[in-house]
Amino acid sequence: MCGRTACTLAPDEICRSCSYRGQGGDRQEPQWRDPPGGQKYYPSPNVAPGAHTPVLISGHHKFGAEEGAPPSERVIQPMQWGLVPSWHKGSPKKVSYETNNCRAESMLEKPTYKNPLQKGRRCVILADGFFEWKRDQAKKQPYFIYFPDIHQGKDNSSVNGKVKKEENGTVVKSETDPIRDVKEEQVKVKEEGKDDEASIPEDSVVKKEEKVKINGANETDQMKQGETTKRLLTMAGVFDVWKPSDGSAPILSYSVITVESSPAMMKVHHRMPALLLNDQEIQEWLDSEHIPLEKAVKNIRATETIQMHPVSDIVNNSRNKDPDCTKPIDLMKPKTTPSSNLMMKWLSKGKKDQSEEPPPKRVKTEPE
């Protein structure tokens, strides 16, 4: 499942992060559309259902006020997390069932998801990553899960399909290279006597506009040796449009599609979001005009291409927006609390007092 996410980028940063190669071959950014009805997207390291978060959709979707907007192949449209079906009667705040997540196994059976999917309402939810809680006996330990960074240089252990062990003991696996997800027939190996370099598919959701080649060279922006580029997590989703009877602004809302976890994720939870790994998969999921649902669903599956680390339980409170929500912690280090900090100060003060030698006593002597 997916019950909490983080998305800390501003709208312009998100658009730059989602640059893609358009139909004409040129590099472009998706348009940003504000949510209808005066709703706003607020960057946050701790996002709970009910909030408006960035969602990538095809530009052919129009919602009233956007009818006259300039054409764009892709649009970033913040939507409410928690799908409100178009057929729902009454207040949208009183949806009597949970729709934050949509199980892939039943999404083509339940009308809540089947109807919008048949209308082509497929979307990609953008986030820095998501949180999940691992149950350890009576305690739940939160983890932050995200895509591995893009590494340029010799030390590519986190993205070359090898197992990488973090300092805190968390093991992360990558079944494929998240950036170099290339079909074998597209790769021209130099050993075969071919000098042309094969380019990889564009990963559109990175924080720099770049194209990394198989041999580590760059086509657009030159990355320095050892430089790291962050990737936004791209989760497959389904959205719907609920229109109030009084004719006011519609509510755009979505559900995150979830699948049974991969072995790497199973260590934390038995469900995980369906992640789209590269721009081709993103395009196939978004392009409902040309890619039928039956073909697009092949990309809805579990993946090992994730990285994770334990985080502080301050994330348990959704109102806590501290940047530390996503920062890694050392599980081997004793947990500190205000009372334990006070005790440590008291003990350290006592040790200090004991270590200090008393001043020498003045001895009275008789005059010679």
Residue pairs with C-beta under 8 A, 6 or more apart in sequence:
1 101
1 132
1 258
1 269
1 271
2 100
2 101
2 130
2 132
2 235
2 256
2 258
2 271
2 272
2 273
3 48
3 49
3 100
3 101
3 131
3 132
4 46
4 47
4 48
4 130
4 131
4 315
4 318
5 47
5 53
5 81
5 125
5 127
5 128
5 129
5 130
5 131
5 233
6 44
6 45
6 46
6 47
6 127
6 128
6 129
6 130
6 131
6 144
6 325
6 326
7 14
7 43
7 44
7 47
7 53
7 54
7 126
7 127
7 128
8 43
8 44
8 45
8 128
8 323
8 326
9 17
9 43
9 128
9 232
10 43
11 32
11 41
11 54
11 76
12 32
13 207
14 32
14 54
14 76
14 126
14 232
15 29
15 30
15 31
15 32
15 76
16 29
16 207
16 209
17 126
17 205
17 206
17 207
17 232
18 29
18 30
18 56
18 74
18 76
18 126
18 204
18 205
18 232
19 27
19 28
19 29
19 204
19 209
20 27
20 28
20 29
20 30
20 73
20 74
20 202
20 204
20 279
20 282
20 283
21 27
21 28
21 202
21 204
21 279
22 28
22 73
23 73
27 209
27 220
28 73
30 56
30 59
30 72
30 73
30 74
30 75
30 76
31 59
31 69
31 70
31 72
31 74
31 75
31 76
32 75
32 76
33 66
33 69
33 75
33 76
33 77
33 78
34 40
34 41
34 78
35 41
35 52
35 77
35 78
35 79
35 80
35 252
36 63
36 64
36 65
36 249
36 250
36 251
36 252
37 248
37 249
37 250
37 251
38 249
39 52
39 78
39 80
40 52
40 78
41 52
41 53
41 54
41 78
42 51
42 52
44 51
44 321
45 128
45 321
45 322
45 323
45 325
45 326
46 131
46 315
46 318
46 320
46 321
46 322
46 325
47 53
47 81
47 127
48 81
48 318
49 81
49 82
49 100
50 80
50 81
50 82
51 80
51 81
52 78
52 79
52 80
52 81
53 78
53 79
53 81
53 125
53 126
53 127
54 76
54 77
54 78
54 125
54 126
54 127
55 76
55 77
55 78
55 79
55 123
55 124
55 125
55 126
55 237
55 239
55 252
55 254
56 74
56 75
56 76
56 77
56 123
56 124
56 125
56 126
56 234
56 282
56 286
57 74
57 75
57 76
57 77
57 122
57 123
57 124
57 239
57 286
58 73
58 74
58 75
58 120
58 122
58 286
58 287
58 288
58 289
59 71
59 72
59 73
59 74
59 75
60 289
61 75
61 77
61 121
62 69
63 77
63 241
63 250
63 252
64 249
64 250
74 286
76 126
77 252
79 123
79 239
79 252
79 253
79 254
80 251
80 252
80 253
80 254
81 100
81 253
81 254
81 256
82 95
82 98
82 99
82 100
82 253
82 254
82 255
83 99
83 102
83 112
83 113
83 116
83 238
83 239
83 240
83 253
83 254
83 255
84 92
84 95
84 99
84 240
84 242
84 251
84 253
85 95
85 99
85 111
85 112
85 115
85 116
85 240
85 242
86 115
86 116
86 240
86 241
86 242
86 243
87 111
87 115
88 95
88 242
92 242
92 244
92 251
92 253
97 112
99 112
99 253
99 255
100 255
100 256
101 255
101 256
101 257
101 258
101 271
102 112
102 113
102 237
102 238
102 255
102 256
102 257
102 258
103 257
103 258
104 257
104 258
104 259
104 274
104 297
104 300
105 259
106 113
107 113
107 114
107 117
107 238
107 257
108 114
108 117
108 293
108 297
113 238
113 255
115 240
116 238
116 239
116 240
117 238
117 293
118 293
120 288
120 289
120 293
121 238
121 239
121 240
121 241
121 288
122 236
122 237
122 238
122 239
122 285
122 286
122 288
122 293
122 296
123 236
123 237
123 238
123 239
123 254
123 286
124 234
124 235
124 236
124 237
124 276
124 282
124 285
124 286
125 234
125 235
125 236
125 237
125 254
125 256
125 273
126 205
126 232
126 233
126 234
126 235
127 232
127 233
127 235
128 146
128 230
128 232
128 233
128 326
129 144
129 145
129 146
129 147
129 233
129 326
130 144
130 145
130 146
130 233
130 235
130 273
131 142
131 143
131 144
131 145
131 311
131 315
132 142
132 143
132 145
132 265
132 268
132 269
132 272
133 140
133 141
133 142
133 143
133 268
133 269
134 140
134 141
134 142
134 143
134 267
134 268
134 269
141 310
141 313
141 331
142 310
142 311
142 312
142 313
142 315
142 316
143 170
143 268
143 308
143 309
143 310
143 311
144 308
144 309
144 310
144 311
144 315
144 325
144 326
144 328
145 265
145 268
145 272
145 306
145 307
145 308
146 231
146 233
146 306
146 307
146 308
147 178
147 231
147 232
147 233
147 275
147 305
147 306
147 307
148 158
148 159
148 172
148 174
148 178
148 231
148 305
148 306
148 307
149 158
149 159
149 228
149 229
149 230
149 231
149 307
150 159
150 178
150 179
150 203
150 206
150 212
150 228
150 229
150 230
150 231
151 158
151 159
151 226
151 227
151 228
152 212
152 216
152 218
152 223
152 224
152 225
152 226
152 227
152 228
152 229
153 216
153 225
153 226
153 227
154 225
154 226
155 226
157 164
158 164
158 172
158 174
158 307
159 174
159 177
159 178
159 179
160 174
160 177
161 174
161 175
161 176
161 177
162 174
163 171
163 172
163 173
164 171
164 172
164 174
164 307
165 171
165 172
166 172
166 309
166 328
167 330
168 309
168 310
168 328
168 329
168 330
168 331
168 332
169 331
169 332
170 308
170 309
170 310
171 264
171 267
172 264
172 306
172 307
172 308
173 263
173 264
173 304
174 304
174 305
174 306
175 262
175 303
175 304
175 305
176 277
176 304
176 305
178 203
178 231
178 277
178 278
178 305
179 200
179 203
179 212
179 278
180 200
180 212
180 214
181 200
181 201
181 277
181 278
182 198
182 200
182 201
182 214
186 198
187 198
187 214
188 194
188 196
188 197
188 198
197 213
197 214
197 215
197 217
198 213
198 214
199 211
199 213
199 214
199 219
200 211
200 212
200 213
200 214
201 278
201 279
201 280
202 211
202 278
202 279
203 231
203 278
203 279
204 279
204 282
205 231
205 232
205 234
205 282
206 229
206 230
206 231
206 232
207 229
207 230
207 231
207 232
208 221
208 223
208 229
209 220
209 221
210 218
210 219
210 220
210 221
210 223
210 229
211 218
211 219
211 220
212 218
212 219
212 223
213 219
223 229
233 273
233 275
234 275
234 276
234 277
234 282
235 256
235 257
235 273
235 274
235 275
235 276
236 256
236 257
236 273
236 274
236 275
236 276
236 285
236 299
236 300
237 254
237 255
237 256
237 257
238 254
238 255
238 257
239 252
239 253
239 254
239 255
240 252
240 253
240 254
241 250
241 251
241 252
242 250
242 251
242 253
243 250
244 250
244 251
256 273
257 273
257 274
257 300
258 271
258 272
258 273
258 274
259 271
259 272
259 273
259 274
259 300
259 301
259 302
260 270
260 271
260 272
260 302
261 268
261 269
261 270
261 271
261 272
261 302
262 272
262 302
262 303
262 304
262 306
263 304
264 304
264 306
264 308
265 272
265 302
265 306
265 308
268 308
272 302
272 306
274 299
274 300
274 301
274 302
275 303
275 305
275 306
276 282
276 285
276 299
277 303
277 305
281 299
283 291
284 291
284 295
284 296
284 299
285 291
285 296
285 299
288 296
309 328
309 329
310 328
310 329
310 331
311 324
311 325
311 326
311 327
311 328
311 329
312 324
312 325
312 327
312 329
314 320
314 322
314 324
314 325
315 325
315 326
334 340
336 344
